[in-house]
Amino acid sequence: MSLENPLQPFLSGVTSFLGLPLAPEPSPAAGVVLGAPFDGGVIHRPGARMGPWALRNASLGMGRLPMPMRLQGREEGARGWSAVDWVDGGNIPTRPFSAEEALGAVAQWVSAWAALGARTLLLGGDHLVTLGALRALARVHGPLGLLHFDAHPDAAEGDPWGTAFHHGTWVRRALEEGVLDGKRCVQIGLRAPRFDSDELAFLLDAGFRLWTPWDIRDPHLAAQLKGDIARVGQGAAYLSLDLDVLDPSCCPAVAEPVVGGLSVSELIPLLYMAHQWASPWVGADLMELAPTLEGGETSARVGAQLALHLLS
């Protein structure tokens, strides 16, 4: 396996994600990393529009080949490094003042790359833009399964804030639009305080499986968790990672931090369960890094390394 010269970003002054080759126009590729610099859907703590730049900078000089999870004995389910033929497609042109326009731009760019056979990894950006990617990929693959790591269910109505489209509504909109197969959707890490139980009831009625951090730590539920994640991958699937699934102690610079989250050591094995699927996910994202907030540099480094594990 031949890697690009790790000094190339230093020589050129241009930082692509993980040093991947730059491809500013859609072209045939195994996969593409796309920045989605939009945070017009954030309610409280903006800054996620700067996330793609911070994640690329955090990946500067970082190796592209993750350490195996086990060096003693047999590592189960190792698929190897799947980003050999990936490229960095730059940022999707999402102007900051229109959610509708941003969703359209994301859908357009994801569609263009998917039409050429590429899997897509979005670097956010706030979580609303995931809806644009789901719309595009569902046109190709039909309703998608969803493995969603988040402190929040993101299935609110939106009425209290005067809009149906913000970073807490995209899951509801995706279900209403028919781009998700609710019976193949799993949310992990839920723990945020809530106003009522409407979101949870809505998702359970749609067939979602919901997991809190305390659920996943219960050894009696380990087989059920493994089965739920496996079910997501029984068809075309999308993997969405909101960095607020992590405890704020290890990733503070997010739009909506919530105490009691997962540790990085708990999260990575869960990401690797998706690599057990018969077919790899067709799209994924890493969202809600707000690098302008306190702890931004550390949080970006955490995010960049988790994105590498998504690709592995």
C-alpha positions in Angstrom: 0.0 0.0 0.0 1.5 3.3 -1.1 0.6 6.5 0.8 0.9 10.1 -0.4 4.0 12.0 0.8 3.2 13.1 4.4 5.1 16.3 3.8 3.0 17.3 0.9 0.7 19.6 2.9 3.7 21.4 4.4 5.2 21.8 0.9 2.0 23.1 -0.8 0.5 25.0 2.1 -2.8 23.2 1.3 -4.3 21.0 4.0 -6.6 18.3 2.8 -8.2 15.9 5.3 -5.6 13.2 6.2 -3.5 14.4 3.3 -6.0 12.8 0.8 -5.7 13.9 -2.9 -7.7 17.0 -3.6 -10.6 16.7 -6.1 -12.6 19.9 -6.3 -14.9 18.6 -8.9 -16.9 15.3 -8.8 -15.0 12.4 -10.3 -14.9 8.6 -10.0 -13.6 7.6 -6.6 -14.2 5.0 -3.9 -15.2 7.8 -1.5 -15.0 11.5 -0.9 -14.7 13.7 2.1 -16.8 16.9 1.9 -16.9 19.8 4.2 -20.3 21.2 5.1 -19.6 24.7 6.6 -23.1 25.6 7.8 -24.4 26.4 11.3 -27.6 28.3 10.5 -29.6 25.5 12.2 -27.9 25.9 15.6 -30.1 27.1 18.5 -27.6 28.1 21.2 -23.8 27.9 20.5 -22.9 28.6 16.8 -19.4 28.1 15.4 -19.8 24.7 13.6 -19.5 26.4 10.2 -15.7 26.5 11.0 -15.7 22.8 11.7 -14.4 21.5 8.3 -11.3 23.7 8.5 -10.5 22.7 12.0 -10.9 19.0 11.3 -8.6 19.2 8.3 -6.0 21.1 10.3 -6.3 18.6 13.1 -5.5 15.8 10.7 -2.3 17.4 9.5 0.6 15.0 9.9 -1.7 12.3 11.3 -1.3 8.8 10.0 -4.1 7.4 7.9 -3.8 3.8 9.2 -5.5 3.3 12.6 -3.8 1.0 15.1 -5.6 -2.3 15.2 -8.0 -2.5 18.2 -6.1 -5.7 19.2 -2.5 -6.5 18.9 -2.7 -9.7 21.0 -4.6 -12.6 19.5 -7.0 -12.3 16.6 -8.7 -9.1 15.7 -12.2 -10.0 14.7 -13.9 -8.3 11.8 -10.8 -6.4 10.5 -11.6 -5.1 7.1 -8.4 -3.2 6.6 -8.0 0.4 5.5 -10.8 1.4 3.2 -9.8 5.0 2.4 -7.0 4.0 0.0 -8.9 5.5 -3.0 -10.7 8.3 -1.2 -10.3 12.0 -2.1 -11.0 15.3 -0.4 -13.6 17.1 -2.4 -13.3 20.4 -0.5 -16.2 22.2 1.0 -19.8 22.3 -0.3 -20.7 26.0 -1.0 -23.2 26.5 1.7 -24.0 30.2 2.2 -24.6 30.9 5.9 -28.1 32.5 5.8 -30.5 30.1 4.3 -31.1 26.6 5.6 -33.2 25.7 2.5 -30.3 26.7 0.2 -27.7 24.9 2.3 -29.8 21.7 2.2 -30.1 22.0 -1.5 -26.4 22.5 -2.0 -25.5 19.5 0.2 -28.0 17.3 -1.7 -26.7 18.5 -5.1 -23.0 17.8 -4.2 -23.7 14.4 -2.5 -25.8 13.4 -5.5 -23.1 14.4 -8.0 -20.5 12.3 -6.2 -22.8 9.3 -5.5 -23.7 9.2 -9.2 -20.0 8.5 -9.9 -20.0 5.6 -7.3 -18.4 7.5 -4.4 -19.3 7.0 -0.8 -19.5 10.3 1.1 -18.2 11.5 4.4 -19.4 15.0 5.5 -17.4 17.1 7.9 -19.8 19.5 9.7 -21.2 21.9 10.2 -24.4 21.5 12.1 -26.6 18.4 12.1 -29.3 19.9 9.9 -27.3 19.4 6.8 -27.4 15.6 7.3 -30.9 15.9 5.9 -29.6 17.0 2.5 -27.2 14.0 2.3 -30.0 11.6 3.3 -32.3 13.1 0.6 -29.6 12.6 -2.1 -28.6 9.1 -1.1 -32.2 7.9 -0.7 -32.8 8.8 -4.3 -30.1 6.3 -5.2 -30.6 3.6 -2.7 -34.2 4.0 -1.4 -35.0 4.5 2.3 -31.9 4.2 4.4 -31.0 2.6 7.7 -29.4 5.0 10.2 -26.9 4.5 12.9 -27.0 7.8 14.8 -24.7 8.7 17.7 -26.0 11.7 19.6 -27.0 13.1 23.0 -30.2 14.3 21.4 -32.9 12.4 19.3 -33.1 15.4 16.9 -36.8 14.6 16.1 -38.4 17.8 17.4 -41.3 19.5 15.7 -39.5 22.8 15.5 -42.5 25.0 16.3 -41.1 26.6 19.4 -38.3 28.1 17.4 -40.4 29.1 14.5 -38.9 26.8 11.9 -39.3 23.1 10.9 -35.6 23.0 9.9 -32.9 23.3 12.6 -30.3 20.9 14.0 -32.9 19.3 16.3 -35.5 18.4 13.7 -33.7 16.6 10.8 -34.5 13.1 12.0 -38.3 13.9 12.1 -38.1 15.6 8.7 -36.2 12.6 7.2 -38.9 10.1 8.5 -41.7 12.3 7.2 -40.1 12.5 3.8 -39.6 8.8 3.6 -35.8 8.8 3.3 -35.3 6.7 6.4 -36.4 3.1 7.1 -37.5 3.5 10.7 -37.2 -0.2 11.4 -33.4 -0.1 10.6 -32.6 3.0 12.6 -30.7 3.0 15.9 -29.8 6.0 18.1 -27.0 5.7 20.7 -26.0 8.0 23.5 -29.4 9.7 24.2 -29.4 11.6 27.5 -30.2 15.3 27.0 -32.9 16.8 29.2 -36.2 17.2 27.4 -39.4 19.2 27.6 -41.7 16.2 27.0 -41.7 12.7 25.6 -43.0 13.4 22.2 -39.7 12.9 20.3 -39.1 9.5 22.0 -42.7 8.3 21.3 -42.5 9.5 17.7 -39.3 7.5 17.1 -40.4 4.4 18.9 -43.6 4.4 16.8 -41.5 4.6 13.7 -39.5 1.5 14.8 -36.3 3.2 16.1 -34.2 1.4 18.7 -33.0 4.0 21.4 -30.0 3.6 23.6 -28.7 5.7 26.5 -25.0 5.5 27.7 -26.3 3.5 30.7 -28.0 1.0 28.4 -24.8 0.3 26.4 -22.9 -0.2 29.6 -25.2 -3.0 30.8 -23.5 -6.3 29.9 -26.9 -8.0 29.9 -27.9 -5.9 26.8 -24.7 -6.5 24.8 -26.2 -9.0 22.5 -29.3 -6.8 21.9 -27.1 -3.8 21.1 -25.0 -5.9 18.6 -28.2 -7.2 16.9 -29.7 -3.7 16.7 -26.6 -2.3 15.0 -26.4 -5.3 12.7 -30.0 -4.7 11.6 -29.1 -1.2 10.4 -26.7 -2.7 7.9 -29.2 -5.1 6.3 -29.6 -2.6 3.5 -28.1 0.7 2.4 -27.2 2.6 5.6 -26.0 6.0 6.8 -23.8 6.6 9.9 -24.1 10.0 11.6 -21.9 11.0 14.5 -22.7 14.1 16.5 -19.6 14.9 18.7 -21.9 15.7 21.6 -22.4 12.0 22.0 -19.1 12.2 23.9 -18.9 13.5 27.4 -17.9 17.2 27.5 -14.8 16.3 29.5 -13.2 14.8 26.3 -15.0 16.9 23.6 -16.2 20.3 25.0 -16.4 22.4 21.8 -19.8 21.3 20.5 -23.0 23.2 20.0 -25.0 21.4 22.8 -22.7 19.6 25.3 -24.5 17.2 27.7 -23.0 15.6 30.8 -22.9 11.8 31.2 -21.7 11.0 27.6 -19.7 8.2 26.2 -15.9 8.1 26.4 -13.8 7.8 23.2 -12.8 4.3 24.3 -16.5 3.3 24.5 -17.4 5.0 21.2 -14.7 3.5 18.9 -15.7 -0.2 19.3 -19.3 0.8 18.5 -18.1 2.5 15.3 -16.3 -0.7 14.4 -19.5 -2.7 14.7 -20.6 -0.9 11.5 -17.6 -2.3 9.7 -19.2 -5.8 10.3 -22.0 -4.9 7.9 -22.0 -7.0 4.7 -21.9 -3.8 2.7 -20.2 -0.6 3.9 -22.3 2.5 4.7 -23.1 4.6 1.7 -22.8 7.9 3.5 -21.6 9.2 6.9 -20.9 12.4 8.7 -19.2 13.9 11.8 -21.1 16.9 13.0 -21.4 19.8 15.4 -17.7 20.6 16.1 -17.6 24.3 17.0 -13.9 25.0 17.1 -14.3 28.7 18.1 -15.5 27.6 21.5 -13.3 26.7 24.5 -11.5 23.5 24.0 -11.8 23.8 20.2 -8.3 22.5 19.3 -8.6 19.4 21.5 -12.1 18.7 20.3 -11.0 19.0 16.7 -8.2 16.5 17.3 -10.7 14.1 18.8 -13.1 14.6 15.9 -10.4 14.1 13.2 -9.3 10.8 14.8 -12.9 9.6 15.1 -13.5 10.4 11.4 -10.5 8.2 10.6 -12.1 5.3 12.5 -15.3 5.9 10.4 -13.3 5.3 7.3 -11.5 2.3 8.6 
